[in-house]
Amino acid sequence: MPMSKKEIKDLILESIPNSIVEIEDLKGDGDHYSATVISKEFIGKSKIEQHKQVYDSLKGKMGKELHALMLKTRSE
C-alpha cells in the first residue's frame, strides 16, 4: 500500500523535530514523491549524512511502501 504525504511528513518530523518538511506527489500516484527537509540538525553534516538521517526516519519503508523519494536537504 502506498504512503500518503502526511505519513511521510509525520515520520520525518517525528525523527527530526522542528524541521521544515515539504512533500510533493510527483506523479499523483502516491508512489513517487519529492521531499525538501530544512533543519538546524543538518549543520556540519555532509549531504550524505543529511540524506541518511532522513531515510533512517522512514523506518525501513523506503523501497517497500515508499517506492521513490527525490530528496533535498539543507540546514537553516
N, C-alpha and C positions, 0 to 999 in steps of 0.2 A: 504494500500500500504506500503510495507517495506521501511525502511530508508536506505540511502546509507552511506558508511563510511564517505564520505565528509560531509554530513548533520550532522551526529553525532559530528564529529570533529569541525565543524563550530559552532554548538550550545555551545559546551563546551568552545571553545576559546572565544566566544562572552561573556560568563559569567565569565570565569577565564582567562583573557588575560595574555600573557607572560608565559603560561604554556606549557609544552611539552606533546603532546597528540598523542598516538599511538593507532590506531584502527585496529583490525583484524577480518575478517569474519570467524567465526569458522567452519561453515558448507557449506559455499558457497551459502547459500540460501537467504542472505540479511535479515535474521531474528534473527540470533544468533551471537552476537559479543563479543569480549573481548576488553576492553579499559584500557590502562595504562595512568594515568594522574599524572604528576610531576609538583608541583607548590610551590613557596615560600608562597603562601597564606595558605597552609596547616600547616605551622609551628605553633606548640602549640595547634593544633586541634586533637581530637581523630579520629580514623579511621571512626567511625560512623558519626562524623561531616564532615569529608572529603567526604565520600560517599554521604551524604545528599546534600552537595554542588554540586557535580557532577550531581546527579539525578535531583535536582532543575533546573540545567542548561538545562535539556532536555525538560522543559516546558510542562510537562504532557504527553509527547509522550511515556514514559515508560509504557509498558503493552498494548499499542494501536499500533501505527506504529512500535514501537520497542518492540519486543517480549521478548528477553533475552539479558542481558548485564552482563558479568562477569567483575567485576571492581577491579582494583588495583590502589591504590593511595599512594603517598609519597611526602614528602617535599624535596626540593633541598638541 
